Amino acid sequence: MYKEIKKGFLTSLGAVLLSKDKIEEVVRKMVDESKITEADARRLKDELLNTGEQQFSKMENAFSEALKKGLDRLGISREEEFYRLKHKVEALEVRLSIVEKTIAEKPKPTPGKEE
């Protein structure tokens, strides 16, 4: 599942980078054809790239939220929950070993002899 998610995310990132190259290419072509000035081309490129970055950021946030909801629905715990439980288990193991040691050290009654 992680591989598919990562692949989708990287594909989206590739599309954004491809779009940047395409924007620069189209703007350069418009300047070469004298359709817009250099200053307008820079401004247009910056606006389009900024809009693309904003859209990518929104997509990234939406993706993160969807992933969190999906993990919650599947009952998969988050990292901090995992470590909290791990420490709790370790503490219980220490307590258990103390109890086991106490039981092992306690003298066992001999058969036929009452105390």
C-alpha positions as CSV (number, residue, x, y, z in Angstrom):
1,M,0.0,0.0,0.0
2,Y,2.8,2.4,0.9
3,K,4.5,1.8,-2.5
4,E,1.3,2.8,-4.3
5,I,0.8,5.9,-2.2
6,K,4.4,6.9,-2.8
7,K,4.2,6.3,-6.5
8,G,1.0,8.4,-6.8
9,F,2.6,11.2,-4.8
10,L,5.8,11.2,-6.9
11,T,3.7,11.1,-10.1
12,S,2.0,14.3,-8.9
13,L,5.3,15.9,-8.1
14,G,6.6,14.9,-11.6
15,A,3.5,16.5,-13.1
16,V,4.2,19.8,-11.2
17,L,7.8,19.8,-12.3
18,L,6.8,19.0,-15.9
19,S,4.3,21.8,-15.7
20,K,7.1,24.2,-14.6
21,D,9.2,23.3,-17.6
22,K,6.2,23.6,-19.9
23,I,5.3,27.0,-18.5
24,E,8.8,28.3,-19.1
25,E,8.8,26.8,-22.6
26,V,5.5,28.4,-23.6
27,V,6.4,31.8,-22.0
28,R,9.8,31.8,-23.9
29,K,8.0,31.0,-27.1
30,M,5.6,33.9,-26.6
31,V,8.5,36.3,-26.0
32,D,10.3,34.9,-29.1
33,E,7.1,35.5,-31.2
34,S,6.8,39.0,-29.7
35,K,3.4,38.3,-28.2
36,I,4.5,39.5,-24.8
37,T,7.4,41.5,-23.3
38,E,10.2,40.0,-21.2
39,A,8.8,41.7,-18.1
40,D,5.3,40.4,-18.8
41,A,6.7,36.9,-19.5
42,R,8.5,36.9,-16.1
43,R,5.4,38.1,-14.3
44,L,3.2,35.5,-16.1
45,K,5.7,32.7,-15.4
46,D,5.9,33.7,-11.7
47,E,2.1,33.9,-11.3
48,L,1.6,30.5,-13.0
49,L,4.3,28.8,-11.0
50,N,3.0,30.3,-7.7
51,T,-0.5,29.1,-8.6
52,G,0.9,25.6,-9.3
53,E,2.8,25.5,-6.0
54,Q,-0.4,26.6,-4.2
55,Q,-2.4,23.9,-5.9
56,F,0.3,21.3,-5.2
57,S,0.3,22.3,-1.5
58,K,-3.4,22.0,-1.3
59,M,-3.2,18.6,-3.0
60,E,-0.5,17.5,-0.6
61,N,-2.6,18.5,2.4
62,A,-5.7,16.8,1.0
63,F,-3.6,13.7,0.4
64,S,-2.3,13.7,4.0
65,E,-5.7,14.1,5.4
66,A,-7.1,11.3,3.3
67,L,-4.3,9.0,4.3
68,K,-4.8,9.7,8.0
69,K,-8.5,9.0,7.7
70,G,-7.8,5.8,5.8
71,L,-5.3,4.6,8.4
72,D,-7.8,5.4,11.2
73,R,-10.5,3.5,9.4
74,L,-8.2,0.5,9.0
75,G,-7.3,0.7,12.7
76,I,-3.6,1.3,12.0
77,S,-2.0,3.3,14.8
78,R,0.2,6.3,14.4
79,E,3.9,6.2,15.3
80,E,3.4,8.0,18.6
81,E,0.7,5.6,19.7
82,F,3.0,2.7,18.7
83,Y,5.8,4.0,20.9
84,R,3.5,4.8,23.8
85,L,2.3,1.2,23.8
86,K,5.8,-0.1,23.3
87,H,7.0,1.7,26.5
88,K,4.0,0.4,28.4
89,V,4.7,-3.2,27.3
90,E,8.4,-2.8,28.4
91,A,7.3,-1.5,31.8
92,L,4.9,-4.5,32.2
93,E,7.7,-6.9,31.2
94,V,9.9,-5.4,34.0
95,R,7.1,-5.8,36.5
96,L,6.5,-9.3,35.4
97,S,10.1,-10.3,35.7
98,I,10.1,-9.0,39.3
99,V,7.0,-11.0,40.1
100,E,8.5,-14.1,38.5
101,K,11.8,-13.6,40.5
102,T,9.9,-13.2,43.7
103,I,7.9,-16.4,43.1
104,A,11.0,-18.3,42.2
105,E,12.8,-17.2,45.4
106,K,9.9,-18.1,47.7
107,P,10.6,-21.4,49.5
108,K,8.5,-24.2,48.2
109,P,6.7,-26.3,50.8
110,T,8.0,-29.9,51.3
111,P,5.5,-32.6,50.7
112,G,4.1,-34.1,53.9
113,K,5.2,-31.2,56.0
114,E,2.7,-28.6,57.1
115,E,3.7,-25.1,58.0
